[in-house]
Amino acid sequence: MVDLDEDALHSTYSEIYKVLGKDSDALMNLFEKMSGQQLNLPVHLYDPEMVKTKLNERVIRHESIDVNEAAEYYGYSRRWIRTVIRDAERQEKEKG
């Protein structure tokens, strides 16, 4: 573990340090790799195109998809999930 002076950390790094569970090695790794860069974090953890791909694959395999469960898991609205599923089902019908 790297010895840090927690009281002297920049407020941004202090918050990150807390989020990392006060893991000084993780903080130093992040600092060394990313310091000086502007970081803009997306609102969603999962990429929408990848979520569409995953849901499309499930539609192709005729798997049941619980819209509420998928919306909660991926962090998108139920309406968006339903639209993706509906579009995938429409594409499957056109192929078949």
C-alpha positions in Angstrom: 0.0 0.0 0.0 1.2 3.5 -1.0 1.5 5.9 1.9 -0.9 8.8 1.3 -1.5 12.0 3.2 -5.3 11.8 3.0 -5.9 15.3 4.4 -3.8 16.9 1.6 -5.5 15.1 -1.3 -7.2 17.2 -3.9 -11.0 17.0 -3.3 -11.6 15.1 -6.5 -8.9 12.5 -5.7 -10.2 12.4 -2.1 -13.7 11.4 -3.4 -12.3 8.8 -5.7 -10.1 7.4 -2.9 -13.3 7.0 -0.8 -15.1 5.3 -3.6 -12.2 2.9 -4.1 -12.5 1.9 -0.5 -9.5 3.9 0.5 -7.3 1.6 -1.7 -4.2 3.8 -2.1 -2.6 1.5 -4.7 -5.8 1.7 -6.9 -5.8 5.5 -6.5 -2.2 5.8 -7.5 -2.8 3.5 -10.5 -5.7 5.7 -11.6 -3.6 8.9 -11.0 -0.7 7.6 -13.0 -2.8 6.5 -16.0 -5.4 9.2 -16.1 -4.1 12.4 -14.4 -4.4 15.5 -16.6 -7.2 14.0 -18.6 -10.7 15.3 -18.5 -13.1 12.5 -17.5 -16.7 12.6 -18.5 -18.6 9.6 -17.3 -21.7 8.4 -19.3 -25.0 8.3 -17.5 -25.4 4.7 -18.4 -23.0 1.9 -17.3 -23.9 -0.2 -20.4 -23.4 0.9 -24.0 -26.8 1.2 -25.8 -25.6 -0.5 -29.0 -24.2 -3.4 -27.0 -27.4 -3.7 -25.0 -29.4 -3.8 -28.3 -27.1 -6.5 -29.6 -27.5 -8.6 -26.4 -31.3 -8.2 -26.5 -31.4 -9.0 -30.3 -29.5 -12.2 -29.7 -32.0 -13.2 -27.0 -34.9 -12.5 -29.4 -33.2 -14.6 -32.1 -32.8 -17.5 -29.6 -36.6 -17.0 -28.7 -35.7 -16.4 -25.1 -38.2 -14.8 -22.8 -37.2 -11.3 -21.8 -38.6 -9.7 -18.6 -38.8 -6.0 -19.6 -38.7 -4.8 -16.0 -35.7 -7.0 -15.1 -33.8 -6.0 -18.3 -34.5 -2.3 -17.7 -33.3 -2.5 -14.1 -30.2 -4.5 -15.0 -29.1 -2.4 -17.9 -30.3 0.9 -16.5 -32.5 1.9 -19.4 -36.2 2.7 -19.4 -38.8 0.0 -19.8 -40.0 1.9 -22.8 -36.6 1.8 -24.5 -36.2 -1.9 -23.7 -39.6 -2.7 -25.2 -38.8 -0.7 -28.3 -35.5 -2.6 -28.8 -37.3 -5.9 -28.4 -40.1 -4.9 -30.7 -37.7 -3.8 -33.4 -35.7 -7.1 -33.0 -38.9 -9.1 -33.3 -39.9 -7.1 -36.4 -36.6 -7.8 -38.0 -36.9 -11.5 -37.2 -40.3 -11.7 -38.8 -39.0 -10.0 -42.0 -36.1 -12.5 -42.2 -38.3 -15.5 -41.6 
